Amino acid sequence: MNNKLALTNGIWYKIKRFIKNIFMKKSFESSKEQILESQQTSNNSAYTNDLRTKFEKENENKALAEKLLYGEIGTIDLNEKEVDEMTEYFKKDIQNIDNELSRIKQHILAMQKELKH
């Protein structure tokens, strides 16, 4: 083994360092892009999974609510958590119906005003 220091002022050393920097920079940028893409993919899949879970839960609540409305099951058949979920579901449903009726009422009143003028 030679214990000599590498010369840093030679032309070959400078050319070698220049080429090494070019390739290292490109590989660094490409690895950085790959990391960013994988993070975006994982974020998108997490968001998609959250949406899917939420959608499935809403569908389950809707199916359970329909069974309750049509008398297929009774409130006795539900556990406490399901009762709370159904209470919230029906409160939201009633609120949506009230909002829709209010919108229709405003539309009718506007039409009546238009006919009077």
C-alpha positions as a Markdown table, in Angstrom:
| # | Residue | x | y | z |
|---|---|---|---|---|
| 1 | Met | 0.0 | 0.0 | 0.0 |
| 2 | Asn | 1.2 | 3.5 | -0.8 |
| 3 | Asn | 0.8 | 6.0 | 1.9 |
| 4 | Lys | 1.0 | 9.0 | -0.5 |
| 5 | Leu | -1.6 | 11.7 | -0.6 |
| 6 | Ala | -3.7 | 12.0 | -3.7 |
| 7 | Leu | -2.7 | 15.0 | -5.8 |
| 8 | Thr | -5.6 | 17.4 | -6.2 |
| 9 | Asn | -4.0 | 19.8 | -8.6 |
| 10 | Gly | -3.5 | 17.4 | -11.5 |
| 11 | Ile | -5.6 | 17.6 | -14.7 |
| 12 | Trp | -6.6 | 13.9 | -14.5 |
| 13 | Tyr | -7.9 | 14.4 | -10.9 |
| 14 | Lys | -9.9 | 17.4 | -11.9 |
| 15 | Ile | -11.4 | 15.6 | -14.9 |
| 16 | Lys | -12.2 | 12.6 | -12.8 |
| 17 | Arg | -13.8 | 14.8 | -10.1 |
| 18 | Phe | -15.8 | 16.7 | -12.7 |
| 19 | Ile | -17.3 | 13.5 | -14.3 |
| 20 | Lys | -17.9 | 12.0 | -10.9 |
| 21 | Asn | -19.8 | 15.2 | -9.8 |
| 22 | Ile | -22.0 | 15.1 | -13.0 |
| 23 | Phe | -23.0 | 11.4 | -12.5 |
| 24 | Met | -23.4 | 11.7 | -8.7 |
| 25 | Lys | -25.6 | 14.8 | -9.2 |
| 26 | Lys | -27.8 | 13.0 | -11.7 |
| 27 | Ser | -28.1 | 9.9 | -9.5 |
| 28 | Phe | -28.9 | 12.1 | -6.5 |
| 29 | Glu | -31.6 | 13.9 | -8.4 |
| 30 | Ser | -33.1 | 10.7 | -9.8 |
| 31 | Ser | -33.1 | 9.1 | -6.3 |
| 32 | Lys | -34.7 | 12.2 | -4.9 |
| 33 | Glu | -37.4 | 12.1 | -7.6 |
| 34 | Gln | -38.0 | 8.4 | -6.8 |
| 35 | Ile | -38.4 | 9.2 | -3.1 |
| 36 | Leu | -40.9 | 12.0 | -3.9 |
| 37 | Glu | -42.9 | 9.8 | -6.2 |
| 38 | Ser | -43.1 | 7.0 | -3.7 |
| 39 | Gln | -44.2 | 9.5 | -1.0 |
| 40 | Gln | -46.9 | 10.8 | -3.3 |
| 41 | Thr | -48.0 | 7.3 | -4.1 |
| 42 | Ser | -48.3 | 6.4 | -0.5 |
| 43 | Asn | -50.1 | 9.6 | 0.3 |
| 44 | Asn | -52.6 | 8.9 | -2.5 |
| 45 | Ser | -53.1 | 5.4 | -1.5 |
| 46 | Ala | -53.7 | 6.4 | 2.1 |
| 47 | Tyr | -56.2 | 9.1 | 1.0 |
| 48 | Thr | -57.9 | 6.5 | -1.3 |
| 49 | Asn | -58.1 | 4.0 | 1.6 |
| 50 | Asp | -59.6 | 6.6 | 3.9 |
| 51 | Leu | -62.2 | 7.5 | 1.3 |
| 52 | Arg | -63.0 | 3.9 | 0.6 |
| 53 | Thr | -63.4 | 3.2 | 4.3 |
| 54 | Lys | -65.6 | 6.2 | 4.8 |
| 55 | Phe | -67.7 | 5.2 | 1.7 |
| 56 | Glu | -68.1 | 1.7 | 3.0 |
| 57 | Lys | -69.1 | 2.9 | 6.4 |
| 58 | Glu | -71.7 | 5.2 | 4.9 |
| 59 | Asn | -73.1 | 2.4 | 2.8 |
| 60 | Glu | -73.3 | 0.1 | 5.9 |
| 61 | Asn | -75.1 | 2.8 | 7.8 |
| 62 | Lys | -77.5 | 3.4 | 4.9 |
| 63 | Ala | -78.3 | -0.3 | 4.7 |
| 64 | Leu | -78.8 | -0.6 | 8.4 |
| 65 | Ala | -81.1 | 2.5 | 8.4 |
| 66 | Glu | -83.2 | 1.0 | 5.6 |
| 67 | Lys | -83.6 | -2.3 | 7.6 |
| 68 | Leu | -84.7 | -0.2 | 10.6 |
| 69 | Leu | -87.2 | 1.8 | 8.5 |
| 70 | Tyr | -88.7 | -1.3 | 6.9 |
| 71 | Gly | -88.9 | -3.2 | 10.1 |
| 72 | Glu | -86.5 | -5.9 | 9.2 |
| 73 | Ile | -84.6 | -5.4 | 12.4 |
| 74 | Gly | -85.6 | -3.6 | 15.6 |
| 75 | Thr | -83.6 | -1.3 | 17.9 |
| 76 | Ile | -83.2 | -4.1 | 20.3 |
| 77 | Asp | -81.0 | -5.9 | 17.7 |
| 78 | Leu | -78.5 | -3.0 | 17.7 |
| 79 | Asn | -75.7 | -2.5 | 20.1 |
| 80 | Glu | -75.1 | 0.9 | 21.8 |
| 81 | Lys | -72.6 | 2.0 | 19.2 |
| 82 | Glu | -74.9 | 1.2 | 16.3 |
| 83 | Val | -77.8 | 3.0 | 18.1 |
| 84 | Asp | -75.6 | 6.1 | 18.4 |
| 85 | Glu | -74.6 | 5.9 | 14.7 |
| 86 | Met | -78.2 | 5.5 | 13.6 |
| 87 | Thr | -79.2 | 8.4 | 15.7 |
| 88 | Glu | -76.6 | 10.6 | 14.0 |
| 89 | Tyr | -77.5 | 9.2 | 10.6 |
| 90 | Phe | -81.2 | 10.1 | 11.0 |
| 91 | Lys | -80.4 | 13.5 | 12.5 |
| 92 | Lys | -78.3 | 14.3 | 9.4 |
| 93 | Asp | -81.0 | 12.9 | 7.1 |
| 94 | Ile | -83.7 | 15.0 | 8.8 |
| 95 | Gln | -81.4 | 18.1 | 8.5 |
| 96 | Asn | -80.9 | 17.4 | 4.8 |
| 97 | Ile | -84.6 | 17.0 | 4.2 |
| 98 | Asp | -85.3 | 20.3 | 6.1 |
| 99 | Asn | -82.7 | 22.1 | 4.0 |
| 100 | Glu | -84.2 | 20.7 | 0.8 |
| 101 | Leu | -87.7 | 21.7 | 1.9 |
| 102 | Ser | -86.4 | 25.2 | 2.8 |
| 103 | Arg | -84.8 | 25.5 | -0.7 |
| 104 | Ile | -88.1 | 24.4 | -2.4 |
| 105 | Lys | -90.1 | 26.9 | -0.3 |
| 106 | Gln | -87.8 | 29.7 | -1.2 |
| 107 | His | -88.1 | 28.8 | -4.9 |
| 108 | Ile | -91.9 | 28.7 | -4.6 |
| 109 | Leu | -92.0 | 32.1 | -2.9 |
| 110 | Ala | -89.7 | 33.6 | -5.6 |
| 111 | Met | -92.0 | 32.2 | -8.3 |
| 112 | Gln | -95.1 | 33.7 | -6.5 |
| 113 | Lys | -93.4 | 37.1 | -6.3 |
| 114 | Glu | -92.5 | 36.9 | -10.0 |
| 115 | Leu | -96.1 | 36.1 | -10.9 |
| 116 | Lys | -97.5 | 39.0 | -8.9 |
| 117 | His | -95.3 | 41.5 | -10.7 |
